[in-house]
Amino acid sequence: MEGTGYEVGVKGSQFDGKLNSSIAVFKIEQENLAIWINTPGGNTYRSEQGTTTKGAEFTLDGELRPSPAIACRGFWTSSPLAAV
């Protein structure tokens, strides 16, 4: 597999460092990506050309009070191969 990835994002600290946050978006372009095919009697893979995956991710974590700490993370991806 060969490819190129791009990512840009920002990180921040709020409430005197008690809460940290980040958000990023990304794009990955790949060649020769191995795609699993469910076949009777064994596993089969095929090579997919020109795939592009886009997405975003975010994180919130910290301790606004002495207890409990909080953490929240999420992501979203979009790929034409998701339905395969």
Backbone as CSV, one residue per row, in Angstrom:
resi,resn,N_x,N_y,N_z,CA_x,CA_y,CA_z,C_x,C_y,C_z
1,MET,0.836,-1.158,0.000,0.000,0.000,0.000,0.892,1.236,0.000
2,GLU,0.488,2.200,-0.781,1.185,3.475,-0.850,0.153,4.580,-0.686
3,GLY,0.568,5.707,-0.104,-0.399,6.775,0.045,0.188,8.038,0.607
4,THR,-0.689,9.029,0.678,-0.335,10.332,1.215,-1.438,10.760,2.164
5,GLY,-1.046,11.300,3.310,-2.023,11.765,4.286,-1.833,13.229,4.604
6,TYR,-2.949,13.905,4.818,-2.938,15.317,5.177,-3.771,15.483,6.450
7,GLU,-3.306,16.291,7.382,-4.060,16.549,8.604,-3.777,17.958,9.086
8,VAL,-4.826,18.628,9.537,-4.687,19.961,10.113,-5.628,20.033,11.318
9,GLY,-5.173,20.706,12.361,-5.997,20.788,13.549,-5.506,21.843,14.508
10,VAL,-6.262,21.995,15.587,-5.907,22.944,16.633,-6.083,22.273,17.994
11,LYS,-5.263,22.706,18.940,-5.343,22.237,20.318,-5.467,23.454,21.214
12,GLY,-6.160,23.272,22.332,-6.317,24.387,23.241,-6.437,23.931,24.682
13,SER,-6.235,24.852,25.568,-6.355,24.611,27.001,-7.255,25.699,27.579
14,GLN,-8.261,25.287,28.336,-9.211,26.227,28.901,-9.265,26.057,30.427
15,PHE,-9.868,27.042,31.105,-10.067,27.008,32.561,-8.753,26.758,33.307
16,ASP,-7.765,27.570,33.006,-6.446,27.484,33.652,-5.821,26.096,33.528
17,GLY,-5.982,25.479,32.369,-5.374,24.166,32.116,-6.162,22.983,32.630
18,LYS,-7.354,23.214,33.149,-8.154,22.107,33.680,-8.926,21.368,32.601
19,LEU,-9.071,21.966,31.429,-9.764,21.330,30.305,-8.907,21.481,29.056
20,ASN,-8.668,20.402,28.374,-7.906,20.404,27.123,-8.824,19.977,25.992
21,SER,-8.643,20.582,24.828,-9.478,20.251,23.681,-8.641,20.239,22.411
22,SER,-9.107,19.465,21.451,-8.457,19.440,20.138,-9.486,19.048,19.097
23,ILE,-9.265,19.507,17.884,-10.087,19.131,16.747,-9.177,19.082,15.526
24,ALA,-9.409,18.098,14.667,-8.579,17.945,13.470,-9.416,17.379,12.334
25,VAL,-9.031,17.700,11.119,-9.613,17.103,9.923,-8.487,16.454,9.132
26,PHE,-8.823,15.380,8.417,-7.782,14.672,7.678,-8.299,14.142,6.349
27,LYS,-7.342,13.843,5.480,-7.620,13.251,4.174,-6.485,12.286,3.876
28,ILE,-6.833,11.066,3.488,-5.840,10.046,3.161,-6.120,9.539,1.753
29,GLU,-5.116,9.589,0.905,-5.209,9.063,-0.465,-4.321,7.832,-0.547
30,GLN,-4.894,6.691,-0.984,-4.149,5.437,-0.990,-4.240,4.722,-2.334
31,GLU,-3.166,4.016,-2.654,-3.096,3.139,-3.822,-2.784,1.726,-3.329
32,ASN,-3.286,0.732,-4.024,-3.044,-0.679,-3.697,-3.536,-1.059,-2.301
33,LEU,-4.681,-0.511,-1.907,-5.270,-0.813,-0.604,-5.888,-2.208,-0.644
34,ALA,-5.537,-3.056,0.309,-6.077,-4.419,0.376,-7.497,-4.379,0.925
35,ILE,-8.449,-4.871,0.150,-9.858,-4.919,0.536,-10.259,-6.374,0.716
36,TRP,-10.780,-6.710,1.900,-11.181,-8.075,2.203,-12.492,-8.408,1.513
37,ILE,-12.549,-9.588,0.896,-13.754,-10.078,0.241,-14.150,-11.375,0.932
38,ASN,-15.378,-11.464,1.389,-15.872,-12.668,2.049,-16.224,-13.708,0.990
39,THR,-15.395,-14.729,0.881,-15.639,-15.786,-0.097,-15.765,-17.128,0.615
40,PRO,-16.541,-18.051,0.065,-16.657,-19.374,0.686,-15.307,-20.083,0.715
41,GLY,-14.975,-20.657,1.864,-13.755,-21.453,1.967,-12.480,-20.687,2.251
42,GLY,-12.548,-19.395,2.439,-11.303,-18.684,2.743,-11.414,-17.194,2.609
43,ASN,-10.347,-16.560,2.969,-10.278,-15.106,2.867,-9.620,-14.718,1.557
44,THR,-10.199,-13.744,0.917,-9.663,-13.241,-0.339,-9.548,-11.727,-0.249
45,TYR,-8.502,-11.206,-0.822,-8.300,-9.759,-0.850,-8.136,-9.304,-2.285
46,ARG,-8.572,-8.078,-2.545,-8.323,-7.477,-3.856,-7.651,-6.134,-3.635
47,SER,-6.958,-5.665,-4.630,-6.247,-4.391,-4.543,-7.133,-3.281,-5.095
48,GLU,-7.367,-2.265,-4.292,-8.189,-1.131,-4.706,-7.285,0.058,-5.015
49,GLN,-7.546,0.708,-6.138,-6.743,1.847,-6.574,-7.492,3.154,-6.328
50,GLY,-6.777,4.204,-5.993,-7.348,5.545,-5.910,-8.379,5.745,-4.814
51,THR,-8.166,5.184,-3.650,-9.124,5.377,-2.563,-8.817,6.663,-1.796
52,THR,-9.857,7.327,-1.367,-9.724,8.549,-0.567,-10.619,8.435,0.652
53,THR,-10.055,8.681,1.808,-10.800,8.697,3.061,-10.659,10.079,3.669
54,LYS,-11.781,10.647,4.097,-11.794,11.958,4.738,-12.409,11.796,6.118
55,GLY,-12.028,12.665,7.036,-12.625,12.561,8.353,-12.264,13.706,9.265
56,ALA,-12.813,13.611,10.478,-12.562,14.601,11.515,-12.548,13.890,12.859
57,GLU,-11.832,14.459,13.800,-11.797,13.896,15.147,-11.713,15.022,16.160
58,PHE,-12.275,14.761,17.358,-12.211,15.765,18.409,-11.964,15.092,19.751
59,THR,-11.422,15.859,20.675,-11.137,15.375,22.026,-11.397,16.489,23.026
60,LEU,-12.056,16.143,24.111,-12.191,17.007,25.283,-11.807,16.162,26.486
61,ASP,-10.895,16.634,27.302,-10.586,15.911,28.530,-10.045,16.866,29.576
62,GLY,-10.250,16.504,30.821,-9.764,17.342,31.897,-10.429,17.024,33.221
63,GLU,-10.200,17.906,34.161,-10.745,17.750,35.502,-11.148,19.144,35.988
64,LEU,-12.416,19.476,35.774,-12.905,20.797,36.157,-13.085,20.914,37.674
65,ARG,-13.329,19.809,38.334,-13.440,19.730,39.794,-12.475,18.657,40.268
66,PRO,-12.222,18.563,41.551,-11.283,17.536,42.022,-11.654,16.111,41.581
67,SER,-12.935,15.838,41.419,-13.350,14.516,40.960,-14.749,14.649,40.388
68,PRO,-15.142,13.986,39.398,-14.395,13.061,38.555,-13.770,13.769,37.355
69,ALA,-12.833,13.100,36.719,-12.248,13.604,35.480,-13.220,13.301,34.338
70,ILE,-13.160,14.076,33.265,-14.021,13.847,32.114,-13.173,13.582,30.880
71,ALA,-13.729,12.810,29.993,-13.074,12.561,28.711,-14.154,12.319,27.673
72,CYS,-14.021,12.953,26.542,-14.964,12.789,25.452,-14.167,12.813,24.156
73,ARG,-14.321,11.778,23.370,-13.607,11.681,22.103,-14.569,11.209,21.022
74,GLY,-14.368,11.679,19.833,-15.223,11.249,18.739,-14.519,11.388,17.411
75,PHE,-15.050,10.705,16.423,-14.491,10.817,15.079,-15.564,10.525,14.054
76,TRP,-15.312,10.971,12.844,-16.189,10.729,11.702,-15.293,10.442,10.516
77,THR,-15.632,9.425,9.747,-14.890,9.141,8.522,-15.853,8.911,7.375
78,SER,-15.387,9.198,6.199,-16.158,8.991,4.978,-15.244,8.312,3.972
79,SER,-15.685,7.156,3.507,-14.896,6.414,2.533,-15.832,5.752,1.535
80,PRO,-15.488,5.754,0.262,-16.345,5.080,-0.718,-16.374,3.570,-0.523
81,LEU,-15.457,3.028,0.284,-15.392,1.590,0.496,-16.216,1.149,1.702
82,ALA,-16.849,2.075,2.395,-17.586,1.728,3.617,-18.720,0.744,3.348
83,ALA,-19.281,0.758,2.168,-20.403,-0.129,1.856,-19.951,-1.463,1.257
84,VAL,-18.679,-1.649,1.047,-18.192,-2.878,0.405,-18.258,-4.028,1.383
